[in-house]
Amino acid sequence: MMAGVAILIGLTTGVISGLIGLGGGVFIVPALVYVFKMSQHKAQGTSLATLLLPIGLFGFLEYYRQGHVDLRVAGLLGFGFAVGVFAGGRWAQTVSDLVLRRVFAVTLVVVATRMWFERRQPWSVDHSAAVAARFGPAA
């Protein structure tokens, strides 16, 4: 039964991730904490394990086929993410489960609140020239 629940959570999260670009941190971690009764540490570690190849590859390919991927920025983000997730993973091991869960919750609320109340469309100003000047032209 729990295997079916895990597959259903994964399927639902996959659809949402492909649709709006959100995934593990927002949907899988809370599901692991509340449905599977995992500690915050175990839920975050398990969520990161689901991100290993080839999970993101399938969504990426569809966006790439439609011309909606900036490979240069994705590579730079990927490099930073790889270093950051290693450092963050080590740091998380030094914090209590309660503190980690609260930081996670506050982060979600702050991001959601900012997105909800933002009046201008983030994409309404084209910053590509400034980005290209700083990092080089996009792929």
C-alpha positions as CSV (number, residue, x, y, z in Angstrom):
1,M,0.0,0.0,0.0
2,M,2.8,2.5,0.9
3,A,4.5,1.7,-2.4
4,G,1.4,2.8,-4.2
5,V,1.2,5.9,-2.2
6,A,4.9,6.7,-2.9
7,I,4.3,6.2,-6.7
8,L,1.2,8.4,-6.6
9,I,3.1,11.1,-4.7
10,G,5.9,10.8,-7.2
11,L,3.5,10.9,-10.2
12,T,1.6,13.9,-8.9
13,T,4.8,15.8,-8.1
14,G,6.2,14.9,-11.5
15,V,3.2,16.4,-13.3
16,I,3.3,19.5,-11.1
17,S,7.1,19.8,-11.6
18,G,6.8,19.5,-15.4
19,L,3.9,22.0,-15.4
20,I,5.2,24.8,-13.1
21,G,8.9,23.8,-12.3
22,L,8.4,23.0,-8.6
23,G,9.1,19.6,-7.2
24,G,10.9,17.8,-4.4
25,G,11.3,20.6,-1.9
26,V,7.8,21.9,-2.1
27,F,5.7,18.7,-2.5
28,I,7.8,15.6,-1.8
29,V,9.4,16.7,1.5
30,P,6.1,17.5,3.2
31,A,4.6,14.3,1.9
32,L,7.5,12.3,3.3
33,V,7.2,14.1,6.7
34,Y,3.4,13.7,7.1
35,V,2.5,10.6,5.1
36,F,5.6,8.5,5.7
37,K,6.3,10.0,9.1
38,M,10.0,10.7,8.2
39,S,12.2,13.1,10.1
40,Q,12.9,16.4,8.3
41,H,16.5,15.3,7.7
42,K,15.4,11.9,6.2
43,A,12.7,13.5,4.1
44,Q,15.1,16.1,2.6
45,G,17.7,13.4,1.9
46,T,15.1,11.2,0.3
47,S,13.9,14.1,-1.8
48,L,17.4,14.8,-3.0
49,A,17.8,11.2,-4.0
50,T,14.8,11.5,-6.3
51,L,16.5,14.3,-8.1
52,L,19.4,12.2,-9.3
53,L,19.5,11.4,-13.0
54,P,17.4,10.8,-15.1
55,I,14.4,12.4,-13.3
56,G,15.0,16.0,-14.4
57,L,16.2,14.9,-17.8
58,F,12.7,14.1,-19.1
59,G,11.2,17.5,-18.2
60,F,14.4,19.2,-19.5
61,L,14.2,17.5,-22.9
62,E,10.6,18.7,-23.5
63,Y,11.4,22.3,-22.5
64,Y,14.6,22.1,-24.7
65,R,12.7,20.9,-27.7
66,Q,10.4,23.9,-27.4
67,G,13.4,26.3,-27.1
68,H,12.7,27.2,-23.5
69,V,16.2,26.4,-22.0
70,D,19.2,28.7,-21.7
71,L,22.0,26.1,-21.6
72,R,24.7,28.6,-20.5
73,V,22.7,29.8,-17.5
74,A,21.6,26.3,-16.7
75,G,25.2,25.1,-16.7
76,L,26.2,28.0,-14.4
77,L,23.2,27.3,-12.1
78,G,24.0,23.6,-12.1
79,F,27.6,24.2,-11.0
80,G,26.5,26.6,-8.2
81,F,23.8,24.2,-7.2
82,A,26.1,21.2,-7.0
83,V,28.5,23.1,-4.7
84,G,25.7,24.6,-2.7
85,V,23.8,21.4,-2.2
86,F,26.9,19.7,-0.9
87,A,27.6,22.5,1.5
88,G,23.9,22.8,2.5
89,G,23.6,19.1,3.0
90,R,26.6,19.1,5.4
91,W,25.3,22.1,7.2
92,A,21.8,20.6,7.6
93,Q,23.4,17.7,9.6
94,T,24.4,20.1,12.3
95,V,20.9,21.5,12.9
96,S,18.1,19.9,14.9
97,D,15.1,18.4,13.1
98,L,12.8,21.0,14.6
99,V,15.0,24.0,13.5
100,L,15.4,22.5,10.0
101,R,11.6,22.0,9.6
102,R,11.0,25.6,10.7
103,V,13.6,27.0,8.3
104,F,12.0,25.0,5.6
105,A,8.5,26.3,6.4
106,V,9.6,29.9,6.7
107,T,11.3,29.7,3.4
108,L,8.2,28.4,1.6
109,V,6.0,31.1,3.2
110,V,8.5,33.9,2.3
111,V,8.8,32.8,-1.3
112,A,5.0,32.3,-1.7
113,T,4.2,35.7,-0.1
114,R,6.7,37.5,-2.3
115,M,5.3,35.8,-5.4
116,W,1.7,36.5,-4.3
117,F,2.2,40.2,-3.7
118,E,4.6,41.0,-6.6
119,R,2.7,43.5,-8.8
120,R,5.0,43.6,-11.9
121,Q,5.6,40.5,-14.0
122,P,9.2,39.3,-13.3
123,W,9.6,38.7,-17.0
124,S,8.3,42.1,-18.1
125,V,11.8,43.7,-18.1
126,D,14.3,42.1,-20.5
127,H,17.6,41.8,-18.6
128,S,19.2,39.6,-21.3
129,A,21.6,42.4,-22.4
130,A,22.8,43.0,-18.8
131,V,23.2,39.2,-18.2
132,A,25.0,38.8,-21.5
133,A,27.4,41.6,-20.7
134,R,28.3,40.0,-17.4
135,F,28.3,36.3,-18.3
136,G,28.5,36.2,-22.0
137,P,25.8,35.5,-24.6
138,A,23.2,32.8,-23.8
139,A,23.3,29.5,-25.5
